[in-house]
Amino acid sequence: MARKPFIAGNWKMNMTADSGKELIAQLKPLVKEAKCNVALCVPAILIPAMVKAAKGSKIKIGAQNVHWAASGAYTGEISCEQLKEYGVKYAIIGHSERRQYFGETDEGVNKRTLAALANDITPIVCVGETLEERENGETEKVLTKQLTDGLNGVEDITKVVIAYEPVWAIGTGKTATDEQAQETIAFIRKKLAKLFDTKSAKKVIIQYGGSMNAKNCKGLMAQPDIDGGLIGGASLKIDFATIVNFDK
């Protein structure tokens, strides 16, 4: 069975309720015929308004993070139960910016992933190497550790989305070549086959998350192991619709 492509936007710490609603209103008619799954992962404070704005459209609303605890003294965090109250379907976990700026670890990624799965929220688990690690030939070593530790205890890997985001290509305007992205994502799929099983690995949606945009999306999406994109800057513009409709 062919994997259904999945294009997800990551607004990061951008947009207001008004600008977000305006963009979604513009996007809705442009993506209504999309043949892929579509999501926008928005700042937590905007989730209620964006869920309402996207209602009745192809666009699902996701979160940019989620905590592993059901409740408790975790100032600034948000729980699965709180997300589910608004019908949130996806949560980004382990984004490189969370790892870099807020000290998130593979252990934390693992706990968040397991909590999301237990609450029927699809985790978008991010993995990727820095420029220094790539130049030192450590890409496969880094990815192996992130996948092994981050997915420990996951029973059904087909319920997880993996986003490969080379850290050196996030917010820099740089992007991996189509061939580089395909080679690395093919490695990720092979590693998933070893960690779980080949049949399940073939079903896992693996996104590319390094500065995919309206100009380069067709080439990247044409690669056999790339099933979608985790889109940063381009998800803040009407260009996002072009990426969603990459096959037209």
N, C-alpha and C positions, 0 to 999 in steps of 0.2 A: 504494500500500500504506500503510495507516494506521501511524503511529508507535506503538510499544508504550510506554506510560508507564513511567517509572523513578523510584522513590522511594528516595533514599539518605539515610541518617542520618550525621551527623558528630558523633561523641562529643567531639571536641576533646580537651582534657586532663582528661578525666573518667573515672570508673569504675575498678574494680579487677577482677582476674580473677573473684573471687567474685560481685561485684555484676553484672558483665557476663554471666556465665553464668546468673545468676538471671533477669535481664531477657530474655535470649534464650530461655530455657526457657518463660517466660510468653508471649513473642511467637510462638513457632513454631506453636502450634495456631491462633492468631488470624489468621495471615497465610497459612495453607496453601492457601486458595482464592483468593488474590490474583490479579488479572488483569494486574498490572504486575510489572516486575522490581524486586527489593528488595535493597538492600545496606546494610551498616553499616560505615562507615569508622572504624576504632578506633585508639587509640594503638598504635604499633609494638610495644611490649612485650607487648601483649595479643593480638596477631594469632594466635599458635599456639593459645592457649586458646580464642579466639572461633571460629576455624575449626573446631575440634573440637566446640564447643558447638552450632554452626549446622549441622553435618553432617546431611545428609538432609532439610533444610528448604528453603524458598524463599529463605532469607536467604543472600546471598553476602557475604563479608568483603572490605573494601577498606582501603587505607592512606590516611593523611592527607597524605602527601608522598612523593616519590621523587627520588633523585639521578640525574643524567644519566650519570655514569661507571659502568662495570661494577664497578670496585673502586678502591681507592687511599686516599690520605691525606686523607680527608674526615670528620674526627671528628664523630660525632653524626648522620651521614647514613645512609641505607639505600638499597640498590641494587635494581634490577629483579630481578636473579637471586635476591637474598635474599627478596624478596616472592614470587616464583614458586615457591620451594621449599615454600611453605605454601599454594599454590593461590590466591593473591590475584588477584582479577579486575579491581579498579578502584583508581585512585589519584587523590586530589584534588590538583590542581596550581594554584598561584597564588591560593590563598584570600586574601581581603583581610587576614586577620590575619597571614599569612606576609609579605605585601607591607608591611604597616604596621609590624609589630614586628621583622621579621627582614631587612628590606631586599631582599626578592625583587623582581626586575625582569621586564619582559616578555621580555628576552633569556633569563633563567633559566627562565622559564615555557616558552619555546620549546624549550630544550634538554631539559628534563624531559619535555615532551610527546613529542618525537621519540624519546627513549629508551624511554618507556613503549610507544609504538606498535611500535617495533622488537622489543619483547619480549612482544607480545600482551597487554599490560595496557591496559585502556580508561582513558584520561585523562579526568577530570572537570575541565575547564579553567574556572576562575572568572574572571569579568569583572564590573565594576561601578564606579559612580561614587560619590564622596563627596557629602554634603549640599551642601557649598559648590559643588562642580562642577555639581550639578543646579540649584541656585538661580541659578548664573551662565549657565545654558543650554548647558553644555559636555558634557552626557551623551553625545550622539552622537559628538562629537570624541574623548572619552575611550575610549568603546567601540571606535571605529574603530581607534585606535592599539593597544589591547590585543589586538584580534582580528588585525589585520594583522601585528603583530610577534610575537605569541604563537603564531600558527599558520603562520608562515613555513616553507615546506618540507614541510608536511603534504601527502601525496599523496592520501589518501582521507579526506575530512572526515567521512564517515559513520561512521568508527571512533572519532570524538571525541564526547564529551558536553560540552555547554556549560552552565555554571551561571551565570545572571545573578543576582548578589547585590548589590543596592544597598547600599553600605557603611553608609548611614544607617539601614538597617533590620535590621542584624545585631546580635542580642543587646540590642536597645533596646526590644523589644516593639512597635515601629512596623512597619508593613508598607505596601508600596505598595498602592494600590487595585487591584482586579482590572483596571480599565481601564489604569492606569499600567503595571502589569506586562505586560499584553498588548501595549500600544503599544511598549514598549521591546524586548520579546522579538521582536516582529514586525520591528523595525528590525534586530536582530541577524541574523535569518534573511535579510533582504534584503541585508545586508552580506556574509554568507556566500555568497550567490548571486553577488555581484560578485567576491569573492575566489576562488571555486571555480566552481560552476555551479549553475543553478537546480534541476536535478533532484536533485543531491546535497544542496543546502541544504534541500530539502523533506523529506529523510530524517533530518536531524540531530535528535537528542534535545536539547531545550533545557529545562533545569530553572529553576525560580524558587527563589532561595535567601535570601529576606529574611523571616525569622520566620514561615514557613508553619507552621500548627498545626492541631489537630483542628477548630477553629471556622471557620477561613477557607479550608481546603483545597478544599472543594467549589467555591466560587466561582472560585478561582484555576485549578483544574484544568478548569473548564468553558470556559476561554478557548482559542481555536483554535490558538494557537502555543505554549501552555505544556504541556510533555509530562511534567512531574514536579516534584519538589522536592528540594533539598538541605537537609535538616532539621537544625537545631542542637539547641537545648534540648529540643524535643519528642521528639527521638530517644532521650532518656535516660529516657523514661517509657513506660508501657504505651499512652499516647496515640498513640504511633507507629503502632500497629496501625490506629487509626481513619484516619490519613492514608493508609496503604497501601491501606485499603479505602474510599477516597474515593468510589467509584462505587456504594456500597451505601447 
